[in-house]
């Protein structure tokens, strides 16, 4: 074998085993894979560019809407009524939020034309408020504004002393009665700040006695079992020039059984009717001819086990002063 040439056939056979036809399917498969991957990429790119093949651009043009807020950002000693005004030009308001540091929202309403917003009621005194308002222009682009302001700290204040007490049970004739510590010269503003509701619902009307007492009651008696809620939102109300309420309180009471007593002073008798049935017919004494007993519907507003009855307390000149009167009713 030494020196014997290798034949061409043997060399060809060896070449076929190493890399002839067996390599072609692999190369072809790799090429097909590459073409498929490239084809998929081209399809996605075509979708992003759109039919014309150009890239789709986002509209970054600024909104034409302008939000306006009064008072200006950071303002202090702001009036609690009439000062807060929010509007929009070249667009319409879509969102308005005004709240205090505790997150309590100021209720308000956007006008039908979207050009303005106003609060439903007054603001609280000595309170910092945050405003967030958003408007949209004709193209739907948004513009927003965020500001803060602080309301005035009043030098003079008033509150209302109320009856019945929170959680109490009272009779069917008992009104809600509020006595103010200062005479009120803007009764409408004070009335708007007090809400009295009942369950079951009934129409409740206010009535002023002078300028320092306000009562609420239904036209007729309350229904037995009625739940009554009084919402005193007087904080920030200007009841008289320079004098502001400083009270925000909610109280509730319940109407108990129905008991109505009718007195006939001429006959000197009193009939007591409970839940529609007469339970008593009692003899009574009444005022003298010169000082007759007052007539009309009256409410027993207070019951005492023992009290002192002094004529001076009701405008008499000392006609009587009786100590330790039991079972007294005012």
C-alpha positions, 0 to 999 in steps of 0.5 A: 500500500505504500505509495499507492494513490487514492482513487478519485472515486474513493475521494468522492465517496468520502466527500459525500459522507462529510458534507454533500446532500445531507447539509442542504436541508439544514441550510434551507431550513435556516433560510426559511426561518430567517425569511419567516421571522423577517416577514413577521417583523415587516407585517408588524411595522406596517401596522404601526406605520399605517396604510401610508407607511408613515409613523403615526404621531401623537397630538401634543398641541396644548389645550386651548381651554383655560381654567380660572379660579378666584381667589388667587392661589395662596390667598388668605382671609378669604370671605366665606360667601361669594368669593369662590368662583371657578370658570373656563374660557375656550372650553368647558369644565368637566371636573371641579373638586374643592375640599378641606384638609380632612377631605370634606368636599364642598358641594357645588354644580357646574353650569349647563354651558360648562363655563362656571361652577359655584358652591351650594353653600358658604365655606367654613371660617379659618379653613384652608381649601384645595381646588382641583379643576379640569376643562376640555377644549373643542378637540377634547384636550384637557387643561387643569389648575390646582390652587389653595386658599384660606378663609378669614378668621372672624373676630366676632362669633355666634352659636345657637343653643338648641332643644331638644337634646341629642338622643332625647325622646320628646312629645308630638308637639315639641318644636326644634328651637334654636336660640342664638347668642347674637341677634341675627340680621340676615335670617335667610343666610342662617335658615339656609345653613340649618337643615331639619329632616324627618323620617317618615318625611313631613314638611317642616317650616321655620318661624322666627321669634324676634331676631334671636330665636328660630323654631322648626316644626310641622304644620300639625303634630309629629307622628309618634315614632318619627326620627328627627335630625337637625344639621347645624352648619353655621360655621362661616355664616355671617349672621350679622355684619362682621359676626360669623357662626362657629358651630357645625353640629348634627343632633337627632331625637325621637318622637315618643308616644302621642299625648295631647292635653286640652284645657278648658279654662272656663270649665276648669277641666283638662282632658288628656288623650293618649294615642287617640284615647282619652285617659284622664279628665282632671279638674284644674285651676286657672288665672284670675279674671285680671290675669287670665291664663294664656290661650292657644297651643302650647308645648310642654318643653320641660318637666321638673320633679321639684322647682321654685315658681317665682312670678318675677321670672314671667314679668309679674311684680312679686305676686307669688314666690312658691318654693319646692313645687313638685311635678312642675311642667314648663 
